[in-house]
Amino acid sequence: MALLRRLALPLIVSGVGLVLAVWVGTQELDSIEQRQLNGATLLEKIVEHLELAAAASVVVVVLAVSLGIVLTRPGTRRLAPAVIAVANVGQATPSIGFLVVGAIVAGIGFDRVLLALVAYSALPVLRNTMVGLQQVDRSLIEAARGLGMSPTATLLRVELPLSVPVILAGVRTALVVNVGTATLATFVDGGGLGDTINSGIRLGRDTVLVTGAVLTAMMALLLDWVARGAEDLLRPRGL
């Protein structure tokens, strides 16, 4: 039963994908729809979308976790409110605004979209890193220091392992946010399934629009499921 519960989501998503494939196969597609919905084109867009979301998530994890660690150290804690305020501005600003401003300032393409996604999704990881580290029992830290551990060793062997569940929850949120926001990359030549969705809207082809939207939702659900599995796997025993 436990295995079935774990596999429920991918099985449901697979079922949705099968229904989508059957539905598209029953439609009378014109030449434009056939060009947009052939396997090679869809695979290319899915790979582009995954590359955007994955690259942005990796950069966010490296930068936001590192910054969260720095801001919870005694000498830099006073800077935390200002940094969080800046990160809040990043997430409060509409994502399309980030993309458009980035395109005006730095041009269009993958790298510019990546910067916008990082700015938009950094807050959950940064905030959860800080919260996770701050909630570690101070007596455990003092005990580790009493055993002769250095501050770095205490961080790596006590604080971070105990913060893993909270940090990974933020990473999951950022990953799903990046998958959804990456659809807007189409407006600055960033590629991805946003191209498929936008083509369906511009050309009035509902089949193309629905296919792009459903594939994006399926990707977000599957990546969230994978991230949840990684969270369970990396969670320290006993937590």
GUGU-548064 format. One record per residue (C-alpha): x negated, y, z negated; residue in one letter. Coordinates in Angstrom, 3 decimals. Layout:
{{X; Y; Z}; "A"} ...
This chain:
{{0.000; 0.000; 0.000}; "M"} {{-2.832; 2.400; -0.835}; "A"} {{-4.409; 1.812; 2.580}; "L"} {{-1.053; 2.360; 4.283}; "L"} {{-0.602; 5.667; 2.484}; "R"} {{-4.057; 6.770; 3.564}; "R"} {{-3.359; 5.856; 7.172}; "L"} {{0.168; 7.296; 7.257}; "A"} {{-0.826; 10.702; 8.618}; "L"} {{-3.073; 9.499; 11.477}; "P"} {{-0.413; 6.953; 12.427}; "L"} {{2.262; 9.656; 12.515}; "I"} {{0.005; 11.972; 14.537}; "V"} {{-0.768; 9.125; 16.938}; "S"} {{2.968; 8.537; 17.329}; "G"} {{3.521; 12.215; 18.101}; "V"} {{0.726; 12.072; 20.674}; "G"} {{2.322; 9.039; 22.309}; "L"} {{5.726; 10.748; 22.436}; "V"} {{4.089; 13.837; 23.948}; "L"} {{2.325; 11.758; 26.607}; "A"} {{5.560; 9.939; 27.509}; "V"} {{7.516; 13.202; 27.634}; "W"} {{4.954; 14.891; 29.892}; "V"} {{4.889; 11.791; 32.083}; "G"} {{8.641; 12.011; 32.642}; "T"} {{8.529; 15.655; 33.762}; "Q"} {{8.404; 16.678; 37.409}; "E"} {{5.181; 18.679; 37.340}; "L"} {{4.364; 21.225; 40.014}; "D"} {{0.804; 21.787; 41.238}; "S"} {{0.051; 24.369; 38.532}; "I"} {{1.234; 22.088; 35.723}; "E"} {{-0.658; 19.138; 37.145}; "Q"} {{-3.838; 21.218; 37.219}; "R"} {{-3.354; 22.357; 33.615}; "Q"} {{-2.308; 18.991; 32.198}; "L"} {{-4.686; 16.549; 33.838}; "N"} {{-6.810; 14.509; 31.455}; "G"} {{-10.164; 16.082; 32.309}; "A"} {{-8.904; 19.641; 31.783}; "T"} {{-7.190; 18.847; 28.472}; "L"} {{-10.261; 16.997; 27.192}; "L"} {{-12.442; 19.965; 28.090}; "E"} {{-10.161; 22.343; 26.201}; "K"} {{-9.960; 20.040; 23.172}; "I"} {{-13.760; 19.768; 23.021}; "V"} {{-14.135; 23.554; 23.310}; "E"} {{-11.597; 24.017; 20.527}; "H"} {{-13.343; 21.506; 18.270}; "L"} {{-16.712; 23.105; 18.924}; "E"} {{-15.381; 26.523; 17.925}; "L"} {{-13.657; 25.302; 14.768}; "A"} {{-16.523; 23.031; 13.692}; "A"} {{-19.259; 25.596; 14.328}; "A"} {{-17.363; 28.317; 12.460}; "A"} {{-16.682; 25.977; 9.532}; "S"} {{-20.338; 24.932; 9.261}; "V"} {{-21.516; 28.548; 9.280}; "V"} {{-18.873; 29.493; 6.707}; "V"} {{-19.890; 26.646; 4.384}; "V"} {{-23.581; 27.538; 4.560}; "V"} {{-23.061; 31.269; 4.061}; "L"} {{-20.093; 31.323; 1.680}; "A"} {{-21.306; 28.546; -0.633}; "V"} {{-24.771; 30.127; -0.828}; "S"} {{-23.274; 33.546; -1.521}; "L"} {{-20.885; 32.087; -4.094}; "G"} {{-23.800; 30.505; -5.947}; "I"} {{-25.737; 33.770; -5.927}; "V"} {{-22.759; 35.759; -7.212}; "L"} {{-22.260; 33.439; -10.198}; "T"} {{-25.841; 33.840; -11.438}; "R"} {{-26.262; 36.150; -14.459}; "P"} {{-28.233; 38.830; -12.633}; "G"} {{-25.793; 39.305; -9.759}; "T"} {{-22.352; 38.745; -11.296}; "R"} {{-21.648; 42.484; -11.328}; "R"} {{-21.706; 42.451; -7.521}; "L"} {{-18.970; 39.812; -7.249}; "A"} {{-15.930; 42.173; -7.262}; "P"} {{-17.339; 44.259; -4.407}; "A"} {{-18.200; 41.215; -2.291}; "V"} {{-14.793; 39.608; -2.887}; "I"} {{-13.132; 42.893; -1.913}; "A"} {{-15.010; 42.879; 1.408}; "V"} {{-14.058; 39.237; 2.010}; "A"} {{-10.430; 40.077; 1.226}; "N"} {{-10.501; 42.768; 3.890}; "V"} {{-11.804; 40.185; 6.346}; "G"} {{-8.900; 37.828; 5.755}; "Q"} {{-6.262; 40.549; 5.416}; "A"} {{-7.130; 41.968; 8.836}; "T"} {{-5.158; 40.256; 11.643}; "P"} {{-7.381; 37.715; 13.372}; "S"} {{-6.572; 39.071; 16.821}; "I"} {{-7.853; 42.440; 15.598}; "G"} {{-11.210; 40.895; 14.706}; "F"} {{-11.458; 39.292; 18.121}; "L"} {{-10.544; 42.449; 20.029}; "V"} {{-12.886; 44.686; 18.028}; "V"} {{-15.668; 42.123; 18.403}; "G"} {{-15.088; 41.995; 22.154}; "A"} {{-15.223; 45.794; 22.404}; "I"} {{-18.381; 46.082; 20.312}; "V"} {{-20.346; 42.981; 21.324}; "A"} {{-18.659; 41.561; 24.424}; "G"} {{-16.788; 38.325; 25.013}; "I"} {{-17.650; 34.639; 24.748}; "G"} {{-18.225; 31.791; 22.312}; "F"} {{-20.678; 33.595; 19.992}; "D"} {{-18.383; 36.586; 19.497}; "R"} {{-15.418; 34.367; 18.717}; "V"} {{-17.575; 32.425; 16.266}; "L"} {{-18.399; 35.608; 14.339}; "L"} {{-14.728; 36.555; 14.134}; "A"} {{-13.735; 33.096; 12.871}; "L"} {{-16.464; 33.174; 10.227}; "V"} {{-15.359; 36.594; 8.986}; "A"} {{-11.725; 35.491; 8.903}; "Y"} {{-12.195; 32.168; 7.089}; "S"} {{-15.021; 32.906; 4.637}; "A"} {{-12.841; 33.986; 1.700}; "L"} {{-11.384; 30.559; 0.695}; "P"} {{-14.833; 28.942; 0.554}; "V"} {{-16.461; 31.884; -1.215}; "L"} {{-13.681; 32.213; -3.779}; "R"} {{-13.452; 28.471; -4.464}; "N"} {{-17.222; 28.183; -4.838}; "T"} {{-17.219; 30.913; -7.449}; "M"} {{-14.171; 29.529; -9.257}; "V"} {{-15.604; 26.000; -9.235}; "G"} {{-18.915; 27.112; -10.709}; "L"} {{-17.303; 29.410; -13.254}; "Q"} {{-15.017; 26.686; -14.601}; "Q"} {{-17.870; 24.308; -15.461}; "V"} {{-17.936; 23.812; -19.229}; "D"} {{-20.657; 26.044; -20.653}; "R"} {{-21.507; 23.401; -23.243}; "S"} {{-22.543; 21.033; -20.439}; "L"} {{-24.832; 23.666; -18.976}; "I"} {{-26.339; 24.394; -22.381}; "E"} {{-26.822; 20.676; -22.984}; "A"} {{-28.654; 20.331; -19.670}; "A"} {{-30.887; 23.254; -20.504}; "R"} {{-31.497; 21.752; -23.924}; "G"} {{-32.743; 18.579; -22.248}; "L"} {{-35.388; 20.646; -20.493}; "G"} {{-33.732; 21.167; -17.104}; "M"} {{-34.650; 24.303; -15.212}; "S"} {{-31.878; 26.652; -14.019}; "P"} {{-32.222; 25.236; -10.502}; "T"} {{-32.034; 21.640; -11.704}; "A"} {{-29.004; 22.468; -13.846}; "T"} {{-27.304; 24.028; -10.821}; "L"} {{-28.034; 21.090; -8.517}; "L"} {{-27.439; 18.242; -10.969}; "R"} {{-24.663; 19.605; -13.198}; "V"} {{-22.859; 22.692; -11.896}; "E"} {{-22.517; 21.903; -8.188}; "L"} {{-21.459; 18.242; -8.618}; "P"} {{-18.743; 19.296; -11.066}; "L"} {{-17.613; 22.042; -8.662}; "S"} {{-17.354; 19.789; -5.596}; "V"} {{-13.554; 19.209; -5.721}; "P"} {{-12.772; 22.940; -5.881}; "V"} {{-15.352; 23.881; -3.233}; "I"} {{-14.139; 21.210; -0.816}; "L"} {{-10.553; 22.401; -1.223}; "A"} {{-11.722; 25.783; 0.053}; "G"} {{-13.581; 24.129; 2.932}; "V"} {{-10.401; 22.273; 3.949}; "R"} {{-8.481; 25.528; 3.983}; "T"} {{-11.147; 27.249; 6.092}; "A"} {{-11.234; 24.342; 8.546}; "L"} {{-7.480; 24.421; 9.148}; "V"} {{-7.535; 28.224; 9.420}; "V"} {{-10.289; 27.995; 12.035}; "N"} {{-8.385; 25.442; 14.109}; "V"} {{-5.316; 27.663; 14.215}; "G"} {{-7.167; 30.933; 14.760}; "T"} {{-9.362; 29.461; 17.509}; "A"} {{-6.314; 29.447; 19.799}; "T"} {{-6.710; 33.243; 20.015}; "L"} {{-10.171; 32.814; 21.529}; "A"} {{-8.501; 32.669; 24.922}; "T"} {{-8.044; 36.458; 24.850}; "F"} {{-11.833; 37.034; 24.730}; "V"} {{-12.906; 34.222; 27.046}; "D"} {{-13.689; 31.833; 24.183}; "G"} {{-11.977; 28.777; 25.681}; "G"} {{-10.142; 26.094; 23.743}; "G"} {{-6.513; 25.046; 23.683}; "L"} {{-5.538; 28.696; 23.516}; "G"} {{-6.191; 28.746; 27.266}; "D"} {{-3.566; 26.040; 27.727}; "T"} {{-1.027; 27.801; 25.506}; "I"} {{-1.654; 31.172; 27.136}; "N"} {{-1.346; 29.687; 30.617}; "S"} {{2.012; 28.194; 29.677}; "G"} {{3.235; 31.585; 28.458}; "I"} {{1.902; 33.640; 31.372}; "R"} {{3.027; 31.227; 34.055}; "L"} {{6.358; 30.351; 32.487}; "G"} {{5.488; 26.649; 32.248}; "R"} {{7.082; 25.328; 29.056}; "D"} {{5.544; 21.874; 29.478}; "T"} {{2.042; 23.377; 29.448}; "V"} {{2.889; 25.604; 26.483}; "L"} {{4.359; 22.779; 24.394}; "V"} {{1.436; 20.461; 25.195}; "T"} {{-1.158; 23.011; 24.078}; "G"} {{0.747; 23.858; 20.901}; "A"} {{1.359; 20.230; 19.909}; "V"} {{-2.274; 19.245; 20.565}; "L"} {{-3.446; 22.137; 18.382}; "T"} {{-1.129; 21.083; 15.545}; "A"} {{-2.261; 17.455; 15.866}; "M"} {{-5.902; 18.530; 15.685}; "M"} {{-5.300; 20.626; 12.562}; "A"} {{-3.514; 17.759; 10.799}; "L"} {{-6.189; 15.192; 11.691}; "L"} {{-9.061; 17.451; 10.625}; "L"} {{-7.297; 18.184; 7.338}; "D"} {{-6.913; 14.423; 6.822}; "W"} {{-10.610; 13.843; 7.523}; "V"} {{-11.577; 16.673; 5.167}; "A"} {{-9.321; 15.242; 2.450}; "R"} {{-11.039; 11.884; 2.846}; "G"} {{-14.446; 13.547; 2.565}; "A"} {{-13.240; 15.360; -0.543}; "E"} {{-12.241; 12.053; -2.187}; "D"} {{-15.518; 10.444; -1.129}; "L"} {{-17.733; 13.242; -2.437}; "L"} {{-15.809; 13.781; -5.665}; "R"} {{-18.024; 12.789; -8.632}; "P"} {{-16.826; 9.684; -10.395}; "R"} {{-14.689; 10.385; -13.422}; "G"} {{-13.182; 13.615; -12.040}; "L"} 
